[in-house]
């Protein structure tokens, strides 16, 4: 039909859906990589912020920690208190981020005229990541608080 002699290159091309998907993935892989790097840097910055807040909290509550240790609180109890506080702090930030992400994503979906999606699995992944960040960056302040000497802590002003 196309009158291409045998042995010559074809003057047409067949493109399958798999080839289109592969081309799209090749175009977007650098955007995904960049977004992943930015997200990782954001998580590190948020974790450092949580750690700083918790270190300030330990410093401000030194006398309270000293009193608790003087009346019998064990190191593990004080450590768990500060780690739980760090987890709650990171979870609050994570929930706010998830809500803003859902609102923003659904507003974009409405403006583009596509269906609204609530990705439940990604919500749980986000909550798990925020919990991990809270634990990871909350351990150092918790250990610092639990290792305070009660006598020095009670003298602290």
Steps between C-alpha positions, in 0.01 A plus 500: 500500500782742588713385200817454705739268314635196690821574694428875533415671826130530581351848475256434783519415868283299735471638853351287775359611835800345674734722297296809589508407868877447483550840332284668763694329780829609345378860486371505858772303680714810557200691635430210737865490605504876563176484698641213707817693579299809596271287720801340670658839571164623634475200733852561629420869560174411676680243714766751599224747588329239718830416668569868572152551644544195721847614615353838598221314680757293692690816595185680613377201700829408664364569849189290428719213381711531815192486721366196315834321534524596868162341576587178318449537124727264309701597193274291276191689617654838425636379166161365396329826602724709275493253210119493515494880502723505191277245326185698583665820375601338172159330462323836536720642225442191287121516536502870408716418196271215395191721529663779298618246243152352462343843467760616247492180297121492487482867400734425211289194411184711499661767283619238250163326502630162615364286781592574860716234663585449867807271509452317829822300464707818454333655805616204711847515343517872585398434859759222528772728364408779743508251786844380388628859480360572847672196648828556314536866594338470843739241642795734559304757705331215690834341587637839601199554729524155654871537574460821700630475854210573740711715733638714217152520342343622825768771531445615139335842455 
